[in-house]
Amino acid sequence: MLPFTVELKVGASVYEQLVYAVHKAVVSNQLAPGDRFPSIRTLSQELRINPNTAQKVVTRLVNQGLLAVQPGVGTLVADLPEASPKERSDLLVREVEQLVVEARRLSLTLEQVVQAVNCHWSRLSEVRPTVKKEHEADTEDPFE
């Protein structure tokens, strides 16, 4: 199992999607400095991608300084300075655009979208990283 999340979408470059997923995992601390990064073989087998594509991804991430190769140890997540708010915000561009497109397709208003985001933000804020709390108060879902 991979230590980060990636959902490969048809029609988009697997290479770019994977590089983006690793960037997102590093910036969001899903992958922490010093964590072992999967081998080329593991990446290609888990994601069912060509090993050459996996190699290109790792090479690019090493060149960008996100990963470091240590002989005898393997590939590790590099020790990076904390991401700036702009870097973290930039990771949401695709998701926000997809949300807006889908909301407009469903003829939702901006207020309904904001309410939905607030609702989900509140629900997720009640959850600690590894332990879920019982949901004490039902928050009205604007889509129900």
N, CA, C and O atoms as a GROMACS GRO file, in nm:
protein
  576
    1MET      N    1   0.084  -0.118   0.000
    1MET     CA    2   0.000   0.000   0.000
    1MET      C    3   0.088   0.124   0.000
    1MET      O    4   0.188   0.131   0.071
    2LEU      N    5   0.050   0.222  -0.080
    2LEU     CA    6   0.127   0.346  -0.091
    2LEU      C    7   0.103   0.435   0.031
    2LEU      O    8  -0.007   0.436   0.086
    3PRO      N    9   0.206   0.509   0.073
    3PRO     CA   10   0.191   0.596   0.190
    3PRO      C   11   0.129   0.733   0.157
    3PRO      O   12   0.135   0.825   0.238
    4PHE      N   13   0.072   0.745   0.039
    4PHE     CA   14   0.004   0.869  -0.001
    4PHE      C   15  -0.112   0.831  -0.090
    4PHE      O   16  -0.119   0.720  -0.141
    5THR      N   17  -0.204   0.927  -0.109
    5THR     CA   18  -0.324   0.899  -0.187
    5THR      C   19  -0.311   0.954  -0.328
    5THR      O   20  -0.263   1.065  -0.348
    6VAL      N   21  -0.354   0.874  -0.423
    6VAL     CA   22  -0.357   0.920  -0.562
    6VAL      C   23  -0.471   0.849  -0.633
    6VAL      O   24  -0.486   0.727  -0.623
    7GLU      N   25  -0.550   0.926  -0.704
    7GLU     CA   26  -0.657   0.869  -0.786
    7GLU      C   27  -0.626   0.907  -0.930
    7GLU      O   28  -0.641   1.023  -0.969
    8LEU      N   29  -0.584   0.810  -1.008
    8LEU     CA   30  -0.549   0.838  -1.147
    8LEU      C   31  -0.676   0.853  -1.230
    8LEU      O   32  -0.763   0.766  -1.228
    9LYS      N   33  -0.683   0.962  -1.302
    9LYS     CA   34  -0.800   0.992  -1.385
    9LYS      C   35  -0.767   0.969  -1.531
    9LYS      O   36  -0.658   1.003  -1.578
   10VAL      N   37  -0.862   0.912  -1.602
   10VAL     CA   38  -0.846   0.885  -1.743
   10VAL      C   39  -0.838   1.017  -1.819
   10VAL      O   40  -0.910   1.112  -1.788
   11GLY      N   41  -0.751   1.022  -1.917
   11GLY     CA   42  -0.742   1.140  -2.002
   11GLY      C   43  -0.637   1.240  -1.958
   11GLY      O   44  -0.605   1.333  -2.033
   12ALA      N   45  -0.583   1.224  -1.838
   12ALA     CA   46  -0.479   1.315  -1.790
   12ALA      C   47  -0.348   1.236  -1.780
   12ALA      O   48  -0.349   1.114  -1.764
   13SER      N   49  -0.238   1.307  -1.789
   13SER     CA   50  -0.107   1.245  -1.783
   13SER      C   51  -0.086   1.177  -1.647
   13SER      O   52  -0.094   1.242  -1.543
   14VAL      N   53  -0.058   1.047  -1.650
   14VAL     CA   54  -0.031   0.972  -1.528
   14VAL      C   55   0.090   1.032  -1.458
   14VAL      O   56   0.092   1.046  -1.336
   15TYR      N   57   0.191   1.066  -1.535
   15TYR     CA   58   0.314   1.126  -1.482
   15TYR      C   59   0.282   1.253  -1.403
   15TYR      O   60   0.324   1.266  -1.288
   16GLU      N   61   0.208   1.346  -1.464
   16GLU     CA   62   0.175   1.473  -1.398
   16GLU      C   63   0.086   1.450  -1.276
   16GLU      O   64   0.104   1.516  -1.173
   17GLN      N   65  -0.010   1.358  -1.286
   17GLN     CA   66  -0.098   1.329  -1.173
   17GLN      C   67  -0.021   1.275  -1.054
   17GLN      O   68  -0.048   1.310  -0.939
   18LEU      N   69   0.075   1.189  -1.081
   18LEU     CA   70   0.153   1.128  -0.974
   18LEU      C   71   0.247   1.230  -0.910
   18LEU      O   72   0.261   1.232  -0.788
   19VAL      N   73   0.311   1.313  -0.991
   19VAL     CA   74   0.398   1.418  -0.937
   19VAL      C   75   0.315   1.511  -0.848
   19VAL      O   76   0.357   1.547  -0.739
   20TYR      N   77   0.197   1.549  -0.896
   20TYR     CA   78   0.108   1.636  -0.819
   20TYR      C   79   0.068   1.570  -0.687
   20TYR      O   80   0.070   1.634  -0.582
   21ALA      N   81   0.032   1.442  -0.692
   21ALA     CA   82  -0.012   1.371  -0.572
   21ALA      C   83   0.099   1.367  -0.466
   21ALA      O   84   0.072   1.382  -0.347
   22VAL      N   85   0.222   1.347  -0.510
   22VAL     CA   86   0.333   1.343  -0.415
   22VAL      C   87   0.359   1.483  -0.358
   22VAL      O   88   0.382   1.498  -0.238
   23HIS      N   89   0.355   1.586  -0.444
   23HIS     CA   90   0.368   1.724  -0.395
   23HIS      C   91   0.263   1.752  -0.288
   23HIS      O   92   0.294   1.805  -0.182
   24LYS      N   93   0.140   1.716  -0.318
   24LYS     CA   94   0.030   1.740  -0.226
   24LYS      C   95   0.053   1.665  -0.095
   24LYS      O   96   0.030   1.720   0.013
   25ALA      N   97   0.097   1.541  -0.103
   25ALA     CA   98   0.121   1.460   0.017
   25ALA      C   99   0.233   1.520   0.102
   25ALA      O  100   0.225   1.517   0.225
   26VAL      N  101   0.336   1.574   0.039
   26VAL     CA  102   0.447   1.634   0.113
   26VAL      C  103   0.402   1.765   0.178
   26VAL      O  104   0.428   1.788   0.296
   27VAL      N  105   0.335   1.850   0.101
   27VAL     CA  106   0.292   1.980   0.153
   27VAL      C  107   0.190   1.963   0.265
   27VAL      O  108   0.190   2.041   0.360
   28SER      N  109   0.104   1.862   0.255
   28SER     CA  110   0.001   1.841   0.357
   28SER      C  111   0.051   1.754   0.472
   28SER      O  112  -0.027   1.719   0.561
   29ASN      N  113   0.178   1.718   0.471
   29ASN     CA  114   0.240   1.633   0.574
   29ASN      C  115   0.186   1.491   0.578
   29ASN      O  116   0.200   1.422   0.679
   30GLN      N  117   0.123   1.447   0.470
   30GLN     CA  118   0.084   1.306   0.460
   30GLN      C  119   0.213   1.224   0.447
   30GLN      O  120   0.221   1.112   0.497
   31LEU      N  121   0.311   1.281   0.380
   31LEU     CA  122   0.446   1.225   0.374
   31LEU      C  123   0.537   1.320   0.451
   31LEU      O  124   0.550   1.437   0.414
   32ALA      N  125   0.598   1.271   0.557
   32ALA     CA  126   0.682   1.356   0.641
   32ALA      C  127   0.829   1.337   0.605
   32ALA      O  128   0.867   1.233   0.550
   33PRO      N  129   0.911   1.437   0.635
   33PRO     CA  130   1.054   1.424   0.610
   33PRO      C  131   1.109   1.297   0.676
   33PRO      O  132   1.079   1.267   0.792
   34GLY      N  133   1.190   1.225   0.600
   34GLY     CA  134   1.250   1.102   0.650
   34GLY      C  135   1.168   0.977   0.622
   34GLY      O  136   1.219   0.866   0.637
   35ASP      N  137   1.041   0.993   0.580
   35ASP     CA  138   0.959   0.877   0.545
   35ASP      C  139   1.020   0.808   0.423
   35ASP      O  140   1.071   0.872   0.332
   36ARG      N  141   1.012   0.677   0.423
   36ARG     CA  142   1.059   0.601   0.306
   36ARG      C  143   0.960   0.618   0.194
   36ARG      O  144   0.838   0.612   0.215
   37PHE      N  145   1.012   0.640   0.074
   37PHE     CA  146   0.927   0.651  -0.043
   37PHE      C  147   0.928   0.516  -0.114
   37PHE      O  148   1.031   0.448  -0.117
   38PRO      N  149   0.814   0.476  -0.170
   38PRO     CA  150   0.807   0.345  -0.235
   38PRO      C  151   0.909   0.332  -0.349
   38PRO      O  152   0.947   0.429  -0.414
   39SER      N  153   0.951   0.210  -0.371
   39SER     CA  154   1.044   0.181  -0.480
   39SER      C  155   0.972   0.197  -0.614
   39SER      O  156   0.849   0.202  -0.620
   40ILE      N  157   1.050   0.204  -0.720
   40ILE     CA  158   0.996   0.211  -0.856
   40ILE      C  159   0.904   0.092  -0.881
   40ILE      O  160   0.794   0.107  -0.934
   41ARG      N  161   0.950  -0.025  -0.841
   41ARG     CA  162   0.871  -0.147  -0.861
   41ARG      C  163   0.738  -0.139  -0.786
   41ARG      O  164   0.633  -0.172  -0.842
   42THR      N  165   0.742  -0.094  -0.661
   42THR     CA  166   0.619  -0.082  -0.582
   42THR      C  167   0.522   0.017  -0.645
   42THR      O  168   0.403  -0.011  -0.659
   43LEU      N  169   0.576   0.133  -0.684
   43LEU     CA  170   0.491   0.234  -0.750
   43LEU      C  171   0.424   0.177  -0.874
   43LEU      O  172   0.303   0.190  -0.892
   44SER      N  173   0.503   0.114  -0.960
   44SER     CA  174   0.447   0.064  -1.086
   44SER      C  175   0.347  -0.049  -1.063
   44SER      O  176   0.247  -0.058  -1.133
   45GLN      N  177   0.373  -0.135  -0.965
   45GLN     CA  178   0.281  -0.245  -0.938
   45GLN      C  179   0.152  -0.196  -0.870
   45GLN      O  180   0.043  -0.235  -0.910
   46GLU      N  181   0.166  -0.111  -0.769
   46GLU     CA  182   0.048  -0.063  -0.696
   46GLU      C  183  -0.045   0.020  -0.785
   46GLU      O  184  -0.167   0.008  -0.777
   47LEU      N  185   0.016   0.104  -0.870
   47LEU     CA  186  -0.064   0.193  -0.954
   47LEU      C  187  -0.091   0.135  -1.092
   47LEU      O  188  -0.164   0.192  -1.172
   48ARG      N  189  -0.030   0.020  -1.118
   48ARG     CA  190  -0.043  -0.046  -1.249
   48ARG      C  191  -0.001   0.049  -1.362
   48ARG      O  192  -0.073   0.069  -1.460
   49ILE      N  193   0.119   0.107  -1.343
   49ILE     CA  194   0.174   0.196  -1.444
   49ILE      C  195   0.306   0.139  -1.493
   49ILE      O  196   0.364   0.051  -1.430
   50ASN      N  197   0.352   0.190  -1.606
   50ASN     CA  198   0.477   0.147  -1.664
   50ASN      C  199   0.592   0.184  -1.568
   50ASN      O  200   0.596   0.296  -1.518
   51PRO      N  201   0.686   0.091  -1.544
   51PRO     CA  202   0.800   0.122  -1.456
   51PRO      C  203   0.880   0.244  -1.505
   51PRO      O  204   0.938   0.317  -1.424
   52ASN      N  205   0.885   0.265  -1.635
   52ASN     CA  206   0.957   0.383  -1.687
   52ASN      C  207   0.890   0.512  -1.641
   52ASN      O  208   0.958   0.610  -1.611
   53THR      N  209   0.757   0.513  -1.636
   53THR     CA  210   0.684   0.630  -1.587
   53THR      C  211   0.714   0.651  -1.439
   53THR      O  212   0.739   0.764  -1.396
   54ALA      N  213   0.713   0.544  -1.362
   54ALA     CA  214   0.744   0.554  -1.219
   54ALA      C  215   0.886   0.608  -1.199
   54ALA      O  216   0.909   0.692  -1.111
   55GLN      N  217   0.980   0.562  -1.281
   55GLN     CA  218   1.119   0.609  -1.272
   55GLN      C  219   1.127   0.759  -1.303
   55GLN      O  220   1.198   0.833  -1.235
   56LYS      N  221   1.055   0.802  -1.406
   56LYS     CA  222   1.055   0.945  -1.441
   56LYS      C  223   1.000   1.030  -1.328
   56LYS      O  224   1.052   1.137  -1.299
   57VAL      N  225   0.894   0.982  -1.264
   57VAL     CA  226   0.833   1.055  -1.153
   57VAL      C  227   0.934   1.071  -1.040
   57VAL      O  228   0.954   1.181  -0.989
   58VAL      N  229   0.996   0.961  -1.000
   58VAL     CA  230   1.093   0.966  -0.891
   58VAL      C  231   1.211   1.057  -0.927
   58VAL      O  232   1.257   1.135  -0.844
   59THR      N  233   1.259   1.047  -1.050
   59THR     CA  234   1.369   1.131  -1.094
   59THR      C  235   1.332   1.279  -1.085
   59THR      O  236   1.410   1.361  -1.038
   60ARG      N  237   1.211   1.312  -1.130
   60ARG     CA  238   1.168   1.452  -1.124
   60ARG      C  239   1.158   1.501  -0.980
   60ARG      O  240   1.200   1.612  -0.948
   61LEU      N  241   1.102   1.417  -0.892
   61LEU     CA  242   1.086   1.455  -0.752
   61LEU      C  243   1.221   1.470  -0.682
   61LEU      O  244   1.237   1.556  -0.595
   62VAL      N  245   1.317   1.387  -0.719
   62VAL     CA  246   1.453   1.401  -0.665
   62VAL      C  247   1.514   1.531  -0.716
   62VAL      O  248   1.574   1.605  -0.638
   63ASN      N  249   1.499   1.559  -0.845
   63ASN     CA  250   1.553   1.683  -0.903
   63ASN      C  251   1.490   1.808  -0.842
   63ASN      O  252   1.555   1.912  -0.831
   64GLN      N  253   1.363   1.798  -0.803
   64GLN     CA  254   1.294   1.910  -0.741
   64GLN      C  255   1.327   1.924  -0.592
   64GLN      O  256   1.288   2.021  -0.528
   65GLY      N  257   1.397   1.825  -0.538
   65GLY     CA  258   1.436   1.831  -0.398
   65GLY      C  259   1.334   1.777  -0.301
   65GLY      O  260   1.352   1.790  -0.179
   66LEU      N  261   1.226   1.717  -0.351
   66LEU     CA  262   1.125   1.660  -0.261
   66LEU      C  263   1.166   1.524  -0.206
   66LEU      O  264   1.129   1.487  -0.094
   67LEU      N  265   1.244   1.451  -0.284
   67LEU     CA  266   1.293   1.321  -0.242
   67LEU      C  267   1.445   1.322  -0.242
   67LEU      O  268   1.507   1.397  -0.317
   68ALA      N  269   1.502   1.238  -0.158
   68ALA     CA  270   1.648   1.224  -0.152
   68ALA      C  271   1.681   1.075  -0.156
   68ALA      O  272   1.619   0.994  -0.088
   69VAL      N  273   1.779   1.041  -0.238
   69VAL     CA  274   1.822   0.902  -0.248
   69VAL      C  275   1.943   0.883  -0.157
   69VAL      O  276   2.043   0.953  -0.169
   70GLN      N  277   1.931   0.786  -0.066
   70GLN     CA  278   2.042   0.757   0.025
   70GLN      C  279   2.088   0.615  -0.001
   70GLN      O  280   2.013   0.520   0.021
   71PRO      N  281   2.211   0.599  -0.048
   71PRO     CA  282   2.264   0.465  -0.077
   71PRO      C  283   2.253   0.373   0.045
   71PRO      O  284   2.287   0.412   0.157
   72GLY      N  285   2.205   0.253   0.022
   72GLY     CA  286   2.190   0.155   0.128
   72GLY      C  287   2.062   0.171   0.209
   72GLY      O  288   2.026   0.082   0.285
   73VAL      N  289   1.994   0.284   0.193
   73VAL     CA  290   1.872   0.309   0.268
   73VAL      C  291   1.752   0.310   0.175
   73VAL      O  292   1.650   0.246   0.202
   74GLY      N  293   1.764   0.383   0.064
   74GLY     CA  294   1.655   0.394  -0.032
   74GLY      C  295   1.620   0.539  -0.055
   74GLY      O  296   1.698   0.629  -0.027
   75THR      N  297   1.501   0.560  -0.107
   75THR     CA  298   1.454   0.695  -0.137
   75THR      C  299   1.368   0.742  -0.021
   75THR      O  300   1.276   0.674   0.023
   76LEU      N  301   1.401   0.862   0.029
   76LEU     CA  302   1.331   0.918   0.144
   76LEU      C  303   1.273   1.054   0.108
   76LEU      O  304   1.320   1.121   0.016
   77VAL      N  305   1.171   1.093   0.182
   77VAL     CA  306   1.116   1.227   0.167
   77VAL      C  307   1.220   1.322   0.226
   77VAL      O  308   1.267   1.304   0.338
   78ALA      N  309   1.254   1.425   0.149
   78ALA     CA  310   1.356   1.520   0.191
   78ALA      C  311   1.304   1.608   0.304
   78ALA      O  312   1.184   1.628   0.321
   79ASP      N  313   1.399   1.661   0.380
   79ASP     CA  314   1.365   1.754   0.488
   79ASP      C  315   1.351   1.892   0.426
   79ASP      O  316   1.451   1.957   0.393
   80LEU      N  317   1.228   1.936   0.412
   80LEU     CA  318   1.199   2.064   0.346
   80LEU      C  319   1.153   2.167   0.447
   80LEU      O  320   1.100   2.132   0.552
   81PRO      N  321   1.172   2.294   0.414
   81PRO     CA  322   1.112   2.397   0.499
   81PRO      C  323   0.960   2.387   0.488
   81PRO      O  324   0.908   2.338   0.388
   82GLU      N  325   0.890   2.435   0.592
   82GLU     CA  326   0.744   2.427   0.590
   82GLU      C  327   0.689   2.503   0.470
   82GLU      O  328   0.737   2.610   0.435
   83ALA      N  329   0.587   2.446   0.407
   83ALA     CA  330   0.526   2.506   0.288
   83ALA      C  331   0.457   2.637   0.327
   83ALA      O  332   0.399   2.650   0.434
   84SER      N  333   0.467   2.732   0.236
   84SER     CA  334   0.403   2.861   0.259
   84SER      C  335   0.252   2.846   0.239
   84SER      O  336   0.207   2.751   0.175
   85PRO      N  337   0.174   2.939   0.293
   85PRO     CA  338   0.029   2.934   0.269
   85PRO      C  339  -0.004   2.936   0.120
   85PRO      O  340  -0.098   2.870   0.077
   86LYS      N  341   0.073   3.012   0.040
   86LYS     CA  342   0.048   3.016  -0.105
   86LYS      C  343   0.073   2.880  -0.168
   86LYS      O  344  -0.005   2.837  -0.253
   87GLU      N  345   0.181   2.812  -0.129
   87GLU     CA  346   0.208   2.679  -0.184
   87GLU      C  347   0.096   2.582  -0.149
   87GLU      O  348   0.052   2.504  -0.234
   88ARG      N  349   0.049   2.588  -0.026
   88ARG     CA  350  -0.061   2.499   0.014
   88ARG      C  351  -0.189   2.535  -0.061
   88ARG      O  352  -0.263   2.447  -0.104
   89SER      N  353  -0.214   2.664  -0.076
   89SER     CA  354  -0.333   2.710  -0.147
   89SER      C  355  -0.329   2.670  -0.295
   89SER      O  356  -0.431   2.633  -0.352
   90ASP      N  357  -0.210   2.678  -0.356
   90ASP     CA  358  -0.195   2.641  -0.497
   90ASP      C  359  -0.235   2.496  -0.523
   90ASP      O  360  -0.278   2.462  -0.633
   91LEU      N  361  -0.222   2.411  -0.422
   91LEU     CA  362  -0.259   2.271  -0.439
   91LEU      C  363  -0.410   2.252  -0.454
   91LEU      O  364  -0.454   2.148  -0.502
   92LEU      N  365  -0.487   2.351  -0.414
   92LEU     CA  366  -0.632   2.340  -0.421
   92LEU      C  367  -0.692   2.389  -0.553
   92LEU      O  368  -0.811   2.373  -0.576
   93VAL      N  369  -0.611   2.447  -0.637
   93VAL     CA  370  -0.664   2.508  -0.760
   93VAL      C  371  -0.749   2.410  -0.839
   93VAL      O  372  -0.861   2.444  -0.878
   94ARG      N  373  -0.699   2.291  -0.864
   94ARG     CA  374  -0.775   2.192  -0.942
   94ARG      C  375  -0.905   2.154  -0.873
   94ARG      O  376  -1.011   2.149  -0.935
   95GLU      N  377  -0.895   2.126  -0.743
   95GLU     CA  378  -1.011   2.081  -0.669
   95GLU      C  379  -1.118   2.190  -0.663
   95GLU      O  380  -1.237   2.161  -0.676
   96VAL      N  381  -1.076   2.314  -0.642
   96VAL     CA  382  -1.172   2.424  -0.637
   96VAL      C  383  -1.240   2.440  -0.772
   96VAL      O  384  -1.362   2.459  -0.779
   97GLU      N  385  -1.162   2.433  -0.878
   97GLU     CA  386  -1.222   2.445  -1.011
   97GLU      C  387  -1.322   2.333  -1.036
   97GLU      O  388  -1.430   2.358  -1.089
   98GLN      N  389  -1.288   2.211  -0.997
   98GLN     CA  390  -1.379   2.099  -1.015
   98GLN      C  391  -1.506   2.120  -0.933
   98GLN      O  392  -1.616   2.090  -0.979
   99LEU      N  393  -1.491   2.171  -0.812
   99LEU     CA  394  -1.606   2.197  -0.726
   99LEU      C  395  -1.698   2.301  -0.790
   99LEU      O  396  -1.820   2.284  -0.793
  100VAL      N  397  -1.639   2.409  -0.841
  100VAL     CA  398  -1.719   2.515  -0.902
  100VAL      C  399  -1.790   2.464  -1.027
  100VAL      O  400  -1.908   2.492  -1.048
  101VAL      N  401  -1.719   2.389  -1.110
  101VAL     CA  402  -1.781   2.335  -1.232
  101VAL      C  403  -1.897   2.243  -1.196
  101VAL      O  404  -2.005   2.252  -1.256
  102GLU      N  405  -1.875   2.154  -1.100
  102GLU     CA  406  -1.981   2.060  -1.062
  102GLU      C  407  -2.098   2.134  -0.998
  102GLU      O  408  -2.214   2.100  -1.024
  103ALA      N  409  -2.071   2.233  -0.914
  103ALA     CA  410  -2.179   2.310  -0.850
  103ALA      C  411  -2.262   2.384  -0.954
  103ALA      O  412  -2.384   2.389  -0.944
  104ARG      N  413  -2.196   2.441  -1.054
  104ARG     CA  414  -2.270   2.512  -1.159
  104ARG      C  415  -2.351   2.415  -1.243
  104ARG      O  416  -2.462   2.446  -1.286
  105ARG      N  417  -2.295   2.296  -1.267
  105ARG     CA  418  -2.368   2.194  -1.343
  105ARG      C  419  -2.495   2.155  -1.269
  105ARG      O  420  -2.596   2.125  -1.332
  106LEU      N  421  -2.489   2.155  -1.137
  106LEU     CA  422  -2.604   2.118  -1.055
  106LEU      C  423  -2.693   2.238  -1.023
  106LEU      O  424  -2.790   2.226  -0.948
  107SER      N  425  -2.659   2.354  -1.080
  107SER     CA  426  -2.735   2.478  -1.059
  107SER      C  427  -2.741   2.520  -0.912
  107SER      O  428  -2.844   2.570  -0.865
  108LEU      N  429  -2.633   2.499  -0.841
  108LEU     CA  430  -2.626   2.543  -0.702
  108LEU      C  431  -2.581   2.688  -0.696
  108LEU      O  432  -2.509   2.736  -0.784
  109THR      N  433  -2.622   2.756  -0.593
  109THR     CA  434  -2.578   2.895  -0.574
  109THR      C  435  -2.446   2.895  -0.498
  109THR      O  436  -2.407   2.795  -0.438
  110LEU      N  437  -2.379   3.009  -0.503
  110LEU     CA  438  -2.254   3.025  -0.429
  110LEU      C  439  -2.280   3.003  -0.279
  110LEU      O  440  -2.199   2.940  -0.210
  111GLU      N  441  -2.391   3.054  -0.231
  111GLU     CA  442  -2.424   3.039  -0.089
  111GLU      C  443  -2.439   2.891  -0.051
  111GLU      O  444  -2.395   2.850   0.056
  112GLN      N  445  -2.501   2.812  -0.138
  112GLN     CA  446  -2.517   2.669  -0.111
  112GLN      C  447  -2.382   2.599  -0.107
  112GLN      O  448  -2.358   2.511  -0.024
  113VAL      N  449  -2.293   2.637  -0.198
  113VAL     CA  450  -2.160   2.576  -0.201
  113VAL      C  451  -2.082   2.613  -0.075
  113VAL      O  452  -2.019   2.528  -0.013
  114VAL      N  453  -2.088   2.741  -0.039
  114VAL     CA  454  -2.018   2.786   0.082
  114VAL      C  455  -2.074   2.715   0.205
  114VAL      O  456  -1.999   2.675   0.293
  115GLN      N  457  -2.205   2.700   0.211
  115GLN     CA  458  -2.268   2.630   0.323
  115GLN      C  459  -2.222   2.484   0.328
  115GLN      O  460  -2.194   2.431   0.435
  116ALA      N  461  -2.214   2.420   0.213
  116ALA     CA  462  -2.169   2.282   0.208
  116ALA      C  463  -2.024   2.270   0.254
  116ALA      O  464  -1.989   2.179   0.329
  117VAL      N  465  -1.940   2.362   0.209
  117VAL     CA  466  -1.799   2.361   0.250
  117VAL      C  467  -1.790   2.382   0.401
  117VAL      O  468  -1.715   2.311   0.469
  118ASN      N  469  -1.865   2.478   0.454
  118ASN     CA  470  -1.865   2.502   0.598
  118ASN      C  471  -1.909   2.378   0.676
  118ASN      O  472  -1.851   2.344   0.779
  119CYS      N  473  -2.012   2.312   0.626
  119CYS     CA  474  -2.064   2.192   0.690
  119CYS      C  475  -1.957   2.083   0.696
  119CYS      O  476  -1.934   2.024   0.802
  120HIS      N  477  -1.893   2.058   0.584
  120HIS     CA  478  -1.791   1.953   0.579
  120HIS      C  479  -1.666   1.993   0.657
  120HIS      O  480  -1.601   1.909   0.719
  121TRP      N  481  -1.633   2.121   0.654
  121TRP     CA  482  -1.518   2.170   0.730
  121TRP      C  483  -1.542   2.143   0.879
  121TRP      O  484  -1.453   2.096   0.950
  122SER      N  485  -1.663   2.174   0.925
  122SER     CA  486  -1.697   2.152   1.066
  122SER      C  487  -1.690   2.004   1.102
  122SER      O  488  -1.634   1.968   1.205
  123ARG      N  489  -1.745   1.920   1.016
  123ARG     CA  490  -1.742   1.776   1.043
  123ARG      C  491  -1.600   1.725   1.052
  123ARG      O  492  -1.566   1.649   1.142
  124LEU      N  493  -1.516   1.767   0.957
  124LEU     CA  494  -1.377   1.720   0.957
  124LEU      C  495  -1.296   1.780   1.070
  124LEU      O  496  -1.198   1.720   1.116
  125SER      N  497  -1.334   1.898   1.117
  125SER     CA  498  -1.265   1.961   1.229
  125SER      C  499  -1.291   1.886   1.359
  125SER      O  500  -1.213   1.899   1.453
  126GLU      N  501  -1.398   1.811   1.365
  126GLU     CA  502  -1.430   1.733   1.484
  126GLU      C  503  -1.352   1.603   1.489
  126GLU      O  504  -1.357   1.532   1.590
  127VAL      N  505  -1.282   1.570   1.383
  127VAL     CA  506  -1.211   1.444   1.375
  127VAL      C  507  -1.063   1.469   1.401
  127VAL      O  508  -1.000   1.552   1.334
  128ARG      N  509  -1.009   1.397   1.496
  128ARG     CA  510  -0.865   1.405   1.520
  128ARG      C  511  -0.796   1.319   1.415
  128ARG      O  512  -0.861   1.233   1.356
  129PRO      N  513  -0.667   1.340   1.389
  129PRO     CA  514  -0.599   1.268   1.281
  129PRO      C  515  -0.618   1.116   1.281
  129PRO      O  516  -0.633   1.057   1.173
  130THR      N  517  -0.618   1.051   1.397
  130THR     CA  518  -0.629   0.906   1.396
  130THR      C  519  -0.752   0.852   1.466
  130THR      O  520  -0.787   0.735   1.449
  131VAL      N  521  -0.820   0.935   1.544
  131VAL     CA  522  -0.936   0.888   1.619
  131VAL      C  523  -1.057   0.973   1.582
  131VAL      O  524  -1.052   1.096   1.593
  132LYS      N  525  -1.165   0.909   1.539
  132LYS     CA  526  -1.287   0.981   1.505
  132LYS      C  527  -1.371   1.000   1.630
  132LYS      O  528  -1.385   0.909   1.712
  133LYS      N  529  -1.428   1.121   1.644
  133LYS     CA  530  -1.522   1.147   1.753
  133LYS      C  531  -1.661   1.118   1.702
  133LYS      O  532  -1.687   1.124   1.581
  134GLU      N  533  -1.750   1.087   1.792
  134GLU     CA  534  -1.891   1.072   1.755
  134GLU      C  535  -1.942   1.210   1.716
  134GLU      O  536  -1.908   1.309   1.780
  135HIS      N  537  -2.023   1.216   1.614
  135HIS     CA  538  -2.080   1.344   1.570
  135HIS      C  539  -2.194   1.379   1.665
  135HIS      O  540  -2.299   1.315   1.664
  136GLU      N  541  -2.171   1.483   1.749
  136GLU     CA  542  -2.266   1.514   1.854
  136GLU      C  543  -2.388   1.592   1.804
  136GLU      O  544  -2.500   1.567   1.848
  137ALA      N  545  -2.366   1.685   1.714
  137ALA     CA  546  -2.478   1.768   1.666
  137ALA      C  547  -2.487   1.755   1.516
  137ALA      O  548  -2.389   1.776   1.445
  138ASP      N  549  -2.604   1.720   1.468
  138ASP     CA  550  -2.623   1.710   1.323
  138ASP      C  551  -2.620   1.848   1.262
  138ASP      O  552  -2.693   1.938   1.305
  139THR      N  553  -2.535   1.864   1.161
  139THR     CA  554  -2.530   1.989   1.088
  139THR      C  555  -2.611   1.969   0.962
  139THR      O  556  -2.597   1.867   0.895
  140GLU      N  557  -2.693   2.065   0.930
  140GLU     CA  558  -2.780   2.051   0.814
  140GLU      C  559  -2.698   2.049   0.688
  140GLU      O  560  -2.616   2.138   0.665
  141ASP      N  561  -2.717   1.948   0.605
  141ASP     CA  562  -2.648   1.936   0.478
  141ASP      C  563  -2.729   2.009   0.372
  141ASP      O  564  -2.846   1.977   0.352
  142PRO      N  565  -2.670   2.108   0.302
  142PRO     CA  566  -2.746   2.186   0.206
  142PRO      C  567  -2.791   2.106   0.084
  142PRO      O  568  -2.872   2.154   0.005
  143PHE      N  569  -2.739   1.984   0.067
  143PHE     CA  570  -2.776   1.904  -0.050
  143PHE      C  571  -2.887   1.805  -0.019
  143PHE      O  572  -2.936   1.736  -0.109
  144GLU      N  573  -2.927   1.798   0.106
  144GLU     CA  574  -3.033   1.702   0.140
  144GLU      C  575  -3.169   1.765   0.129
  144GLU      O  576  -3.270   1.699   0.154
   0.00000   0.00000   0.00000
